[in-house]
């Protein structure tokens, strides 16, 4: 099991930005401080079916983010550090409270920038006999060295693979190097937990689900992500999301200032099938899909 409590964020190099911030003195790009800041916990019923199941997923939303997505649907917390800073035992108490609500798993949402504290909290809970799987729900902008500290702690990885195009990653998320970094991160996740399977009761308890949000005018980008999956992890589960809507600063980018059309989304799902990929989660009638992100 990873030595989860080791390390600090003095001269932080947790994520690919390697910004070198001393968080005891100031916040870095991600706006994180020394302790993970929890913006909200909730029973989340709108994740992929094998994550939310029938009882919901126990979502823990962490404030801050190491990306700057211009269309961020959760910008109220990703751009702010508002919330409660928790040490590992306190954070583990939140996990237990969600478990008592009857959820299927604990869903760690956007945890990369607070990974040491999160890992220590998961280790603390597991030492206490915590009975549920832990889901690491990430934007994909991760370093492999940081992810290796999670080995033996995370049961299900739920990464975004947002872009196959470097220019788009820089323009829309201020994320230089994103395609190669996300690819390496996903392969490390698969090394740790495998691609997994959905059990007879419809739940995934160990494995990997790769997410891609289809953006307006970028169906070719989505197809290149699927090309990568087919070449490297053809048995992985893939979630093709259709719920994009213009929010936050998307209005400043004319090409993003509309919903995804049904044609755009269905052309991506058809390409998924053409590649022979078998494990997909799709949303239909993309242009009419309502926002499923909880309000903060």
Residue pairs with C-beta under 8 A, 6 or more apart in sequence:
1 123
1 126
1 151
1 152
1 153
2 119
2 123
2 148
2 149
2 150
2 151
2 152
2 153
3 149
4 116
4 119
4 120
4 122
4 123
4 149
4 150
4 153
5 88
5 116
5 119
5 120
5 123
6 116
6 149
7 116
7 149
8 23
8 34
8 116
9 21
9 22
9 23
9 24
9 28
9 32
9 34
9 116
10 22
10 23
10 24
11 20
11 21
11 22
12 18
12 19
12 20
12 21
12 22
12 23
12 28
13 20
13 143
14 112
14 113
14 115
14 116
14 143
14 146
15 30
15 66
15 112
15 113
15 141
15 142
15 143
15 146
16 66
16 141
16 142
16 143
16 177
16 181
17 28
17 29
17 30
17 66
18 143
19 28
19 29
21 27
21 28
21 29
23 32
23 33
23 34
24 34
27 33
27 64
27 81
29 66
30 64
30 65
30 66
30 113
31 63
31 64
31 65
31 79
31 80
31 81
32 63
32 64
32 81
32 113
32 114
33 81
33 85
34 85
34 117
35 85
35 86
35 87
35 114
35 117
36 62
36 85
36 86
36 91
36 111
36 114
36 117
36 118
36 121
37 62
37 63
37 64
37 81
37 82
37 83
37 84
37 85
37 86
37 114
38 60
38 61
38 62
38 63
38 83
38 84
38 86
38 91
38 94
39 61
39 62
39 63
39 77
39 80
39 82
39 83
39 296
40 59
40 61
40 77
40 83
40 294
40 296
41 58
41 59
41 60
41 61
41 94
41 97
41 98
42 59
42 61
42 294
43 55
43 56
43 57
43 58
43 59
43 98
43 101
43 102
43 103
44 52
44 56
44 57
44 58
44 59
44 107
44 294
45 52
45 56
45 57
46 52
46 292
46 293
46 294
47 57
47 59
47 107
47 137
47 158
48 158
48 209
48 211
48 237
48 239
48 281
49 202
49 281
50 198
50 202
50 203
50 204
50 209
50 237
51 57
51 104
51 105
51 107
51 135
51 156
51 158
51 203
51 204
51 209
52 104
53 104
53 201
53 202
53 203
54 202
55 102
55 103
55 104
56 101
56 102
56 103
56 104
57 103
57 104
57 105
57 106
57 107
57 135
58 95
58 98
58 99
58 101
58 103
58 104
58 105
58 106
58 107
58 132
59 107
59 109
59 137
59 294
60 91
60 94
60 95
60 98
60 106
60 107
60 108
60 109
61 74
61 77
61 109
61 110
61 296
62 77
62 83
62 108
62 109
62 110
62 111
62 113
62 114
62 118
63 77
63 78
63 80
63 81
63 82
63 83
64 77
64 78
64 80
64 81
64 110
64 113
64 114
65 72
65 78
65 79
65 110
65 113
65 139
66 112
66 113
66 139
66 141
67 78
67 139
67 141
67 173
67 174
67 175
68 173
68 174
68 175
69 78
69 139
69 162
69 172
69 173
69 248
70 172
70 173
70 248
70 249
70 250
70 252
70 253
70 256
71 172
71 215
71 244
71 246
71 247
71 248
71 249
71 250
71 256
72 78
72 79
72 247
72 248
73 243
73 245
73 247
73 248
73 291
73 293
74 110
74 293
74 296
75 247
75 248
76 296
77 83
77 296
78 110
86 94
86 117
86 121
87 117
88 117
88 120
88 121
88 123
88 124
89 121
89 124
91 117
91 118
91 121
92 121
92 122
92 124
92 125
92 128
92 130
95 106
95 121
95 122
95 125
95 130
95 132
96 125
96 130
98 106
99 106
99 130
99 131
99 132
103 132
104 132
104 133
104 203
105 132
105 133
105 134
105 135
105 155
105 156
105 205
106 132
106 133
106 134
106 135
107 135
107 137
107 158
108 118
108 122
108 134
108 135
108 136
108 137
109 137
110 137
110 138
110 139
111 118
111 136
111 137
111 138
112 138
112 139
112 141
112 142
112 146
115 146
115 149
115 150
116 149
119 149
119 150
119 153
122 134
122 153
122 154
123 153
126 153
133 155
133 156
133 205
133 206
134 153
134 154
134 155
134 156
135 154
135 155
135 156
135 157
135 158
136 150
136 154
136 156
136 157
136 158
136 159
136 189
137 158
138 157
138 158
138 159
138 160
138 185
139 159
139 160
139 162
140 159
140 160
140 161
140 162
140 178
140 181
140 182
140 185
140 186
141 173
141 175
141 178
141 181
141 182
141 185
142 159
142 181
142 182
142 185
143 181
143 185
144 184
144 185
144 188
147 185
147 188
147 189
147 192
148 188
150 192
151 192
154 192
154 193
155 193
155 205
155 206
156 193
156 196
156 204
156 205
156 206
156 207
156 208
156 209
157 186
157 189
157 190
157 192
157 193
157 207
157 208
157 209
158 208
158 209
158 211
159 182
159 185
159 186
159 189
159 208
159 210
159 211
160 182
160 211
160 212
160 213
161 182
161 183
161 186
161 210
161 211
161 212
161 225
161 228
161 229
162 169
162 173
162 175
162 178
162 182
162 212
162 213
163 169
163 172
163 173
163 175
163 178
163 179
163 182
163 221
163 225
164 179
164 221
164 224
164 225
164 227
164 228
165 179
165 218
165 221
165 224
166 176
166 177
166 178
166 179
168 218
168 221
169 175
169 176
169 177
169 178
169 179
170 176
170 178
171 253
172 215
172 253
172 256
183 228
183 232
186 208
186 210
186 233
187 232
187 233
189 208
190 208
190 233
190 236
193 206
193 207
193 208
194 206
194 207
194 208
195 207
195 208
195 233
195 235
195 236
195 237
196 204
196 205
196 206
196 207
196 208
196 209
196 237
197 204
197 207
198 204
198 237
198 279
199 205
204 237
207 237
208 233
208 236
208 237
209 236
209 237
209 238
209 239
209 281
210 229
210 233
210 236
210 237
210 238
210 239
211 238
211 239
211 241
212 222
212 225
212 226
212 238
212 239
212 240
212 241
213 241
213 243
213 244
214 222
214 240
214 241
214 242
214 244
214 260
214 264
214 265
214 268
214 286
215 221
215 222
215 244
215 256
215 260
216 244
216 255
216 256
216 258
216 259
216 260
216 261
216 264
217 255
217 256
217 264
219 264
219 265
219 267
219 268
222 240
222 268
222 271
223 268
223 271
226 238
226 268
226 271
226 272
226 275
226 277
227 275
229 236
229 238
229 275
229 277
230 275
230 276
230 277
234 276
234 277
235 278
235 279
236 279
237 279
237 280
237 281
238 272
238 277
238 279
238 280
238 281
239 280
239 281
240 265
240 268
240 269
240 272
240 280
240 281
240 282
240 283
241 283
242 260
242 265
242 282
242 283
242 284
242 286
242 289
243 283
243 289
243 290
243 291
243 292
243 293
244 259
244 260
245 259
245 291
246 256
246 257
246 258
246 259
250 256
250 257
251 257
259 286
259 287
260 286
260 287
261 286
261 287
262 285
262 286
262 287
264 286
265 283
265 286
265 287
266 286
269 280
269 282
272 280
272 282
273 280
283 289
